Amino acid sequence: MQSLVIHSPILAIAVPLLAAFLIPLISKFNSKVRNIVVIAALAFTEFLVLILARDIYATGLHIYTLGASASTLAIPENFMVPVRIILEVDAMSVFMGIISVTVSLAAAIYSISFMKQETGGSKFYTLLLLLTVGMVGMEFTGDLFNMFVFLEILSISGAALAAFRTRFADASEGGFKYIVISAVGALLILFAIGIFYGQYNLLNIAAIAKVMQYTSLDKIALVILIVAFGMKLASVPMHMWAPDTYSVAPAGTSPMIYVASQACLYALFRICFTLFGVTMDTGTIGWIIIMLGVLSMFVGVTVAVQQTDIKRLMAYHAISQSGYMLLGIGVGLAVLADPVALASYGKAAISGGIFHIINNALYKGLLFLTAEALFFSLGTRDLNRMGGMARNMKYTTIFYIIGALAISGIPPFNGFTSKLMIYESVYQFSPLLAIIAMLVSILTLASFTKAFQSAFTGPALPQYGHVTEVPRPMLFGMGILAVLIIFFSLFPSIVVNTIVTPATDALINQAGYISAVMGGL
Amino acid sequence: MTEGIFNIPFIAIAALIGISLYIMVVKRNLIKIVMGLAILEAGVNFFIVSLGYRSGGAVPIYTNVPQKLMVLPVPQALTLTSIVIGVSITALMLSMIVLIYRHTGSIDAEKSRKLKG
């Protein structure tokens, strides 16, 4: 058991990776066994991430040096700097890891019955597992180049999944947009990594952070990184790909692609807080991130209100919700250099932003799944052609209501808790920002009420008389997320104290991250 | 003078990246967008390789190491990884373009748009 904990960072990447390439082989024999292997691999990964998380909360961050005689031996003998690839998992990384694997697991279960009516199931699950590998790898790695490689794994598998239903003309288009944005973003990130390597001859995040000079070249690299990760996480004005990609992604994969963009959000914060930290001008960079957040929130929701395609509507809300995280954590970043402000409201803002990441992954994931359930049953995504579905699909309706109330921040749902944390702390920083955030929340409610009214209420439509509830695996996938939402809603203080506060502390503890690899400061 | 010569790769890199970004922003032909991306990738790979170059250095192959300056091997390993990734991305993009062309009969980014809103 103890050795399982020690090796769990690499196993959480290796298990889904091996399973991904076993799937095509297994599905040659039996597709039932294949489904079981996929679920088992993801469940085991979830177990690994959870025992790793438990250990991290008890003993602090883990490092895992690949290829070293002992996994904690970051710097080989006779060397001054780390030369091996190091996985560095702190409370923030493992927090993101839990989100990624949980949503992947729910999405994989949800996809089982969906894949019965599609061909190429083995490729679908291979891509799904590879997307999980990309997310977990990006979150666990402590090495910049490794982060680039996992980002590319994530991008390629995400784009292939988005374009999976090749019989639809729009699928390839959504996938193509995603891959262009991802490839350009990833190459810009590689360019920035090259800038760091050219100056410091290092690739390890902790090692670069220790010697960071914040030269003008570093400033260029920082701007490139913010733009590139901003593209990947679909913050306005670089959001154009998101509605197209999310609306065509099949079955359970839109929540996964969304969580993958959250992994890029994590990478952005890791770079801002750990790689640069207080050496950079945190006030300016914090404001840039706040502005990205406010723009995303406001533009996302105002465009969402007028959508008639249910998945595009969800996608614009996804953009809008990312804005809350950028706002919360951006406020924390802006006051990072000021210990008094950081203690009085900065940490609360970061906690709110981080709590919003997990809440959002759950209820946004659930809403994407209900939208896909409607598409699965009705064959259309157009809200104007739906109606009266509450009669035919009562569980889906309940799940939709839970998700919609949570995303609109209605008490007592979990969206309310994290939004309240953001409002309170951001108000002390700048009242105007908090007011915008509340306005966005109201518009969100309006938009979801409209979608609910169009899709679920109203008279029964004759052409959908035969429509019944979606199959059981789909309900089970949605149920996992709904149960978690209800748990998070009923016990917010437990969740904040056990996983959110350690993640906040880990994110702002730059010295701890550096000294774990580089030894005492 | 020698300083100036060593700056030539970086000027070429800037030109490659500039051209590729121009192509991707301005051109509407999907194949040309893929070509722009390939040029961007070449520029970035060239950047990383040229970072590791040491003037007059030997090739970093570790049998019978000559006792003189060697070119840094790490950037070359990074570039090799990046090239492999680039090839797979290009292949995936081209296959998507084939599908888009089959559905819409056009590879013009404006004419083949199905998604709006």
Boltz contact constraints between the chains, C-beta under 6 A:
constraints:
  - contact:
      token1: [A, 145]
      token2: [B, 78]
      max_distance: 6.0
  - contact:
      token1: [A, 152]
      token2: [B, 85]
      max_distance: 6.0
  - contact:
      token1: [A, 163]
      token2: [B, 96]
      max_distance: 6.0
  - contact:
      token1: [A, 166]
      token2: [B, 99]
      max_distance: 6.0
  - contact:
      token1: [A, 169]
      token2: [B, 103]
      max_distance: 6.0
  - contact:
      token1: [A, 169]
      token2: [B, 104]
      max_distance: 6.0
  - contact:
      token1: [A, 169]
      token2: [B, 114]
      max_distance: 6.0
  - contact:
      token1: [A, 170]
      token2: [B, 114]
      max_distance: 6.0
  - contact:
      token1: [A, 170]
      token2: [B, 115]
      max_distance: 6.0
  - contact:
      token1: [A, 172]
      token2: [B, 96]
      max_distance: 6.0
  - contact:
      token1: [A, 172]
      token2: [B, 99]
      max_distance: 6.0
  - contact:
      token1: [A, 172]
      token2: [B, 100]
      max_distance: 6.0
  - contact:
      token1: [A, 173]
      token2: [B, 114]
      max_distance: 6.0
  - contact:
      token1: [A, 173]
      token2: [B, 115]
      max_distance: 6.0
  - contact:
      token1: [A, 175]
      token2: [B, 96]
      max_distance: 6.0
  - contact:
      token1: [A, 176]
      token2: [B, 96]
      max_distance: 6.0
  - contact:
      token1: [A, 179]
      token2: [B, 93]
      max_distance: 6.0
  - contact:
      token1: [A, 183]
      token2: [B, 37]
      max_distance: 6.0
  - contact:
      token1: [A, 183]
      token2: [B, 89]
      max_distance: 6.0
  - contact:
      token1: [A, 187]
      token2: [B, 40]
      max_distance: 6.0
  - contact:
      token1: [A, 187]
      token2: [B, 41]
      max_distance: 6.0
  - contact:
      token1: [A, 187]
      token2: [B, 44]
      max_distance: 6.0
  - contact:
      token1: [A, 190]
      token2: [B, 44]
      max_distance: 6.0
  - contact:
      token1: [A, 191]
      token2: [B, 44]
      max_distance: 6.0
  - contact:
      token1: [A, 194]
      token2: [B, 47]
      max_distance: 6.0
  - contact:
      token1: [A, 194]
      token2: [B, 48]
      max_distance: 6.0
  - contact:
      token1: [A, 194]
      token2: [B, 51]
      max_distance: 6.0
  - contact:
      token1: [A, 198]
      token2: [B, 51]
      max_distance: 6.0
  - contact:
      token1: [A, 244]
      token2: [B, 115]
      max_distance: 6.0
  - contact:
      token1: [A, 312]
      token2: [B, 117]
      max_distance: 6.0
